[in-house]
Amino acid sequence: MPQVTVTEHLLLHQKESPMASGRFTRLLNELILAAKIISREVRKAGLVDVLGFTGEINVQGEQVQKLDEYANKVLIHRMERAGVLCAIASEENADLVRIPDQFPKGDYFLIFDPLDGSSNIDANVNVGTIFSIYRTKPGCSGDNLCDLLQRGSEQVAAGYFLYGTSTMMVYTTGKGVHGFTLDPSVGEFLLSHPDIRIPETGRVYSVNEAYWNYWDGPTKEIVNYFKGSDNLRGQPYGGRYIGSLVADFHRNLLYGGIFLYPADSRDPKKPKGKLRLLCEASPLSFVCEQAGGAGSDGERNILSIEPEELHQRVPLFIGSKNDVAKVTEIYARARKA
């Protein structure tokens, strides 16, 4: 049976997806090309000098990995030339990346995390690229950040590339979630996981329990719920934590489970947690919701949050619908107490 490429899949479903325009297809194809280049470098990371740190500190206050910098440059180089974007934002750049005057502009706004989980790359752990696409408002020049920031519910597409034993692309345009696997022999992403649906109740919880002493009482109660037997499963959930958001999320998306990154008191500069709303929480929540799951900050649906700044941080609880609902229930009860 012939296998379907990403572009073919988009065109075949254009009646259901108003995003299947030529300009959007071009944007997607440029993203895919960038991901293929990044995947190539990730796969030979131990053979060339792309491991370790650059010696620089990024806008998040984190040391920059060499592959982080490489992936960021590749994405910006490809996407600013696509002719379909009015501006770009990256987790690695403090401000907007404006489209140079010599290149044509379009009416889409792209936000990405170029290499999520890159602190694990020296240990050969799966990493990924997360992307989020918005359509800009009429008259937007791409120069003013306030004109570009939108709620996650307004995304027109989102997804991620996962670089591991195989390279995968998982994305949604608001009409379900589909996964594609890169076939190196033909250089194409082929449909391998059509219509992904996450189980309503999971069997895995993913959280860094080393931060237990920095959590408040309701957060500890939530983790104990998943560790104990008094839950929907009637038995403890399995504990699985990779420490690479894309990898943890992808596993839970396929098998069912919840990823938790709550607020903690470790760092006064990050009182609302570590993860970024626009380049991590919103795109993955859009994917998760389209697959039948949910994403929350413990109180609000992630997709309903009005962003106030480019690098805004939020707590994140994302995965199976019933598991996320339990988290919001426990926090709601604590607020009323």
C-alpha positions as CSV (number, residue, x, y, z in Angstrom):
1,M,0.0,0.0,0.0
2,P,1.5,3.4,-1.0
3,Q,2.6,5.5,2.0
4,V,1.5,9.1,2.4
5,T,3.9,12.0,2.9
6,V,3.1,15.0,5.1
7,T,2.4,17.3,2.2
8,E,0.1,14.7,0.5
9,H,-1.7,14.2,3.8
10,L,-2.3,17.9,4.1
11,L,-3.6,18.2,0.6
12,L,-5.8,15.1,0.9
13,H,-7.5,16.6,3.9
14,Q,-7.7,20.2,2.6
15,K,-11.5,20.1,2.7
16,E,-11.4,19.6,6.4
17,S,-8.4,21.9,6.9
18,P,-8.6,25.5,5.7
19,M,-4.9,25.7,6.5
20,A,-4.0,23.6,3.4
21,S,-3.1,26.7,1.3
22,G,0.0,26.9,-0.8
23,R,1.6,29.4,1.6
24,F,0.9,27.2,4.6
25,T,2.2,24.2,2.7
26,R,5.4,26.1,1.9
27,L,5.8,27.1,5.6
28,L,5.4,23.5,6.6
29,N,7.9,22.2,4.0
30,E,10.5,24.7,5.2
31,L,10.0,23.5,8.7
32,I,10.4,19.9,7.6
33,L,13.6,20.7,5.7
34,A,15.0,22.4,8.8
35,A,14.1,19.4,10.9
36,K,15.8,17.0,8.5
37,I,19.0,19.1,8.7
38,I,18.8,19.2,12.5
39,S,18.1,15.4,12.6
40,R,21.2,14.8,10.5
41,E,23.4,16.7,13.0
42,V,21.8,15.1,16.1
43,R,22.5,11.6,14.7
44,K,26.2,12.3,14.3
45,A,26.6,14.4,17.5
46,G,29.1,12.1,19.0
47,L,31.3,12.1,15.9
48,V,31.8,15.9,15.4
49,D,32.3,18.8,17.7
50,V,28.7,19.7,18.4
51,L,28.4,18.3,22.0
52,G,28.8,20.4,25.1
53,F,28.3,24.1,25.8
54,T,29.1,27.2,23.8
55,G,30.0,29.2,26.9
56,E,27.1,31.5,26.4
57,I,24.0,32.1,28.5
58,N,20.6,32.4,26.8
59,V,17.7,34.7,27.7
60,Q,16.4,32.0,30.0
61,G,19.5,32.1,32.1
62,E,20.6,28.7,30.9
63,Q,23.9,27.6,29.4
64,V,23.6,27.2,25.6
65,Q,24.4,23.8,24.1
66,K,26.3,23.8,20.8
67,L,23.4,21.9,19.2
68,D,20.9,24.4,20.6
69,E,22.7,27.2,18.8
70,Y,23.0,25.1,15.6
71,A,19.3,24.2,15.6
72,N,18.3,27.8,16.2
73,K,20.4,29.1,13.4
74,V,19.1,26.5,11.0
75,L,15.5,27.2,11.8
76,I,15.9,31.0,11.5
77,H,17.9,30.7,8.3
78,R,15.3,28.5,6.6
79,M,12.2,30.2,7.9
80,E,13.1,33.8,7.3
81,R,13.5,33.0,3.6
82,A,10.2,31.1,3.4
83,G,8.3,34.3,2.3
84,V,5.3,33.4,4.4
85,L,6.2,34.8,7.9
86,C,5.9,38.3,9.3
87,A,8.1,37.5,12.3
88,I,9.7,34.6,14.2
89,A,10.3,34.0,17.9
90,S,12.6,31.5,19.4
91,E,13.2,30.2,23.0
92,E,16.8,31.1,22.4
93,N,16.3,34.8,21.4
94,A,15.3,37.5,23.9
95,D,13.3,39.5,21.3
96,L,11.4,38.9,18.1
97,V,13.5,37.8,15.1
98,R,12.3,40.1,12.4
99,I,12.3,39.1,8.7
100,P,15.1,40.9,6.9
101,D,14.0,43.5,4.4
102,Q,15.4,41.6,1.4
103,F,13.0,38.7,2.0
104,P,9.2,38.8,1.3
105,K,6.9,38.7,4.3
106,G,3.7,36.8,4.9
107,D,0.9,36.6,7.4
108,Y,2.0,33.8,9.7
109,F,3.9,34.1,13.0
110,L,6.1,31.2,14.0
111,I,7.3,30.4,17.6
112,F,9.6,27.5,18.3
113,D,11.9,25.8,20.9
114,P,14.7,24.8,18.6
115,L,16.0,21.8,20.6
116,D,14.0,20.9,23.7
117,G,15.8,18.7,26.1
118,S,19.3,19.5,24.8
119,S,20.9,19.3,28.2
120,N,20.4,15.5,27.8
121,I,22.0,15.2,24.4
122,D,25.5,14.3,25.6
123,A,23.9,11.2,27.1
124,N,22.1,10.3,23.8
125,V,18.6,11.0,25.1
126,N,15.8,11.9,22.8
127,V,15.4,15.6,22.1
128,G,13.0,17.6,19.9
129,T,11.9,20.8,18.2
130,I,8.5,22.2,19.2
131,F,6.7,24.7,16.9
132,S,3.6,26.8,17.1
133,I,2.0,28.7,14.2
134,Y,-0.4,31.7,14.3
135,R,-2.0,33.7,11.6
136,T,-1.3,37.4,12.2
137,K,-4.0,40.0,12.6
138,P,-4.8,42.3,9.6
139,G,-2.4,45.1,9.3
140,C,0.3,43.5,11.5
141,S,3.8,44.4,10.3
142,G,5.6,42.0,12.6
143,D,7.4,44.8,14.3
144,N,5.3,45.0,17.5
145,L,5.2,42.1,19.9
146,C,1.8,43.2,21.3
147,D,0.3,42.7,17.8
148,L,1.6,39.1,17.7
149,L,0.8,37.6,21.1
150,Q,-2.3,35.5,21.0
151,R,-3.9,32.8,23.2
152,G,-3.0,29.2,22.4
153,S,-6.6,28.6,21.3
154,E,-5.8,30.8,18.3
155,Q,-3.0,28.6,17.0
156,V,-3.6,27.4,13.4
157,A,-1.1,24.6,13.7
158,A,1.4,23.2,16.2
159,G,3.5,20.1,16.7
160,Y,7.0,18.8,17.3
161,F,9.8,16.8,15.7
162,L,11.3,14.1,17.9
163,Y,14.9,13.0,17.3
164,G,15.4,9.5,18.6
165,T,15.7,6.0,17.3
166,S,13.7,7.4,14.4
167,T,12.9,11.0,13.6
168,M,9.2,11.7,13.9
169,M,6.9,14.6,13.2
170,V,3.6,15.0,15.1
171,Y,1.3,17.9,14.3
172,T,-2.2,19.2,14.2
173,T,-4.0,21.9,12.3
174,G,-7.0,21.7,14.6
175,K,-8.4,18.6,12.9
176,G,-6.9,15.7,14.8
177,V,-3.3,14.7,15.4
178,H,-1.1,12.7,13.0
179,G,2.4,11.3,13.3
180,F,4.9,10.8,10.5
181,T,8.2,9.0,10.6
182,L,11.2,10.0,8.5
183,D,12.3,7.3,6.1
184,P,16.0,8.1,5.5
185,S,16.0,6.0,2.3
186,V,13.6,8.3,0.5
187,G,14.1,11.5,2.7
188,E,10.4,11.8,3.4
189,F,8.2,11.9,6.5
190,L,5.6,9.1,5.9
191,L,2.4,8.7,7.7
192,S,2.9,6.2,10.5
193,H,0.5,7.2,13.3
194,P,-2.8,8.5,11.8
195,D,-5.5,10.0,14.1
196,I,-3.6,9.7,17.4
197,R,-5.9,9.5,20.5
198,I,-4.6,9.7,24.0
199,P,-6.4,7.4,26.5
200,E,-8.9,9.3,28.8
201,T,-7.1,7.9,31.9
202,G,-3.4,7.2,31.8
203,R,-1.1,4.8,33.5
204,V,2.1,6.8,33.8
205,Y,3.0,10.0,35.7
206,S,6.1,12.0,34.7
207,V,7.5,14.5,37.2
208,N,10.9,15.3,38.8
209,E,10.3,14.2,42.4
210,A,13.7,15.5,43.5
211,Y,11.9,18.8,43.8
212,W,9.4,17.4,46.4
213,N,10.7,19.7,49.2
214,Y,10.0,22.8,47.1
215,W,6.4,22.0,46.4
216,D,3.3,23.2,48.3
217,G,0.8,20.9,50.0
218,P,-1.7,20.5,47.1
219,T,1.1,19.6,44.7
220,K,2.4,16.9,47.0
221,E,-1.2,15.6,47.3
222,I,-1.4,15.5,43.5
223,V,1.7,13.4,43.2
224,N,0.6,11.1,46.0
225,Y,-2.7,10.6,44.2
226,F,-0.8,9.2,41.2
227,K,1.6,7.2,43.4
228,G,-1.1,5.6,45.5
229,S,-4.1,3.3,45.0
230,D,-7.0,5.7,45.7
231,N,-7.3,6.8,42.1
232,L,-9.2,6.0,38.9
233,R,-6.9,3.0,38.2
234,G,-7.1,1.6,41.7
235,Q,-3.4,1.1,41.7
236,P,-0.2,3.2,41.4
237,Y,0.6,4.8,38.1
238,G,4.0,3.9,36.8
239,G,6.7,6.6,37.2
240,R,8.5,7.5,34.0
241,Y,10.5,10.7,33.8
242,I,13.1,11.3,31.0
243,G,13.7,15.0,31.6
244,S,13.2,15.9,28.0
245,L,9.7,17.4,27.6
246,V,9.1,16.2,24.0
247,A,10.1,12.7,24.8
248,D,8.0,12.5,28.0
249,F,5.0,14.1,26.3
250,H,5.3,11.8,23.2
251,R,5.3,8.6,25.3
252,N,2.3,9.7,27.3
253,L,0.4,10.8,24.2
254,L,0.7,7.3,22.7
255,Y,0.2,5.3,25.9
256,G,-1.7,7.5,28.2
257,G,-0.4,9.5,31.2
258,I,0.3,12.9,32.6
259,F,3.4,15.1,32.6
260,L,3.7,17.5,35.6
261,Y,6.0,20.5,35.9
262,P,4.4,22.4,38.8
263,A,5.5,25.7,40.3
264,D,8.1,25.4,43.0
265,S,10.1,27.6,45.4
266,R,13.6,26.6,44.2
267,D,14.3,29.8,42.3
268,P,12.7,33.1,43.2
269,K,13.2,34.3,39.6
270,K,10.9,31.5,38.4
271,P,7.9,31.4,40.9
272,K,5.5,30.1,38.2
273,G,7.6,27.2,37.1
274,K,10.2,26.7,34.3
275,L,8.3,25.9,31.1
276,R,7.5,28.6,28.6
277,L,3.9,29.3,27.7
278,L,4.3,30.2,24.0
279,C,7.0,27.8,22.7
280,E,6.3,24.8,25.0
281,A,3.1,24.7,26.9
282,S,0.7,26.1,24.3
283,P,1.8,24.1,21.3
284,L,1.9,20.8,23.2
285,S,-1.5,21.6,24.8
286,F,-3.0,22.2,21.4
287,V,-1.7,18.9,20.2
288,C,-2.9,17.1,23.3
289,E,-6.4,18.6,23.2
290,Q,-6.8,17.7,19.6
291,A,-5.9,14.1,20.6
292,G,-8.6,14.1,23.3
293,G,-6.4,15.1,26.2
294,A,-5.9,18.4,28.1
295,G,-3.4,20.9,29.3
296,S,-3.7,23.1,32.4
297,D,-1.6,25.4,34.6
298,G,-3.5,23.9,37.6
299,E,-6.3,26.4,37.4
300,R,-6.9,27.4,33.7
301,N,-6.8,25.7,30.4
302,I,-3.4,26.5,28.9
303,L,-5.0,27.5,25.6
304,S,-7.1,30.1,27.4
305,I,-4.2,32.1,28.9
306,E,-3.7,35.5,27.4
307,P,0.1,35.9,27.0
308,E,1.7,39.0,28.5
309,E,5.3,38.6,27.4
310,L,7.2,36.5,24.9
311,H,9.0,34.3,27.4
312,Q,6.2,34.0,30.0
313,R,6.5,30.9,32.2
314,V,3.7,28.7,33.5
315,P,3.2,25.5,35.5
316,L,2.2,22.7,33.2
317,F,0.0,19.6,33.7
318,I,-0.6,17.9,30.4
319,G,-1.9,14.5,29.2
320,S,-4.9,12.2,29.7
321,K,-8.1,14.2,30.3
322,N,-9.2,12.5,33.5
323,D,-5.7,12.8,35.0
324,V,-5.5,16.5,34.3
325,A,-9.0,17.0,35.6
326,K,-7.9,15.5,38.9
327,V,-5.0,17.9,39.2
328,T,-7.3,21.0,38.7
329,E,-9.8,19.5,41.2
330,I,-7.2,19.2,43.9
331,Y,-5.9,22.7,43.4
332,A,-9.5,24.1,43.3
333,R,-10.3,22.4,46.6
334,A,-7.1,23.9,48.1
335,R,-8.0,27.4,47.0
336,K,-11.4,27.2,48.6
337,A,-10.0,25.9,51.9
